[in-house]
Amino acid sequence: MHSGSDYDMVSSGNMETVAALGLSGGYIYNALALGNADAVETEADTMDTCLSHPSPFGGFHYHMWGPCLKSGMGFHDDSAAPDLCRDTDGCTDDIGTFAIESKLSSNSEYTFTAANWDDPIGLARDGHVVIGPYKSDGDNWGCDDRDACNGAFVDGSYVYVGSSTFPYVVGCWGPGPDASWAPTCSSSGCGTATGALQSVVYSVATLAAAVSVSLY
């Protein structure tokens, strides 16, 4: 739940950083931190084991899909605050693996499994559903499976997917071009494009400060 002050803060000037609303009630921000840096790479030590943290103004948010996005599963706990990621084994080393393979002893199921691969975990601001890191074949979403906006078509419907590389959830309002682009703000993007014919500036979830990417 969000307090009125949280809502006022977001609606009055920072709404452009919100890419989606998780079913947990928390905002899912785009993948950028202040200064156009990859938030997952640069802020993991400030996140908790839900892969969430508050903004400087108090707005609780995620920067990627996390193990607390489904009630009673994974690391979700409605009676205790989560530990810090930096104090938990494996959390800052490989966040994608941590999100998939972590759960409380009191919870019987992991948040993300191949069996529940198409369960919604959020709704993007453009109306498209957000799902987790698995495809229907049980593999994780790779660079060849999703577009530059981190989306794909599932049974004819466009959805944003959970990926372990930038932009993690929503990179722009899709559908977009293929993911051969090379983000300048992260070391974990899909592309290695060099000698590009053109440089394109994508608005990451309508962020005021955009990310420069290169396309073949």
Secondary structure, 3 states (H helix, E strand, C coil): CCCHHHHHHHHHHHHHHEEEEECCCCEEECCEECCCEEHHHHHHHHCECCCEEECCCCCEEECCCCCCCCCCCCCCCCCCCCCEHHHCCCCCCCHHHHHHHCCCCCCCCCCCCCCCCCCEEEEECCCCEEECCECCCCCECCCCCCECCCEEEECCEEEECCCCCCCCCCCCCCCCCECCCCCCCCCCCCCCCCCCCEEEEECHHHCCCCEEEEEC
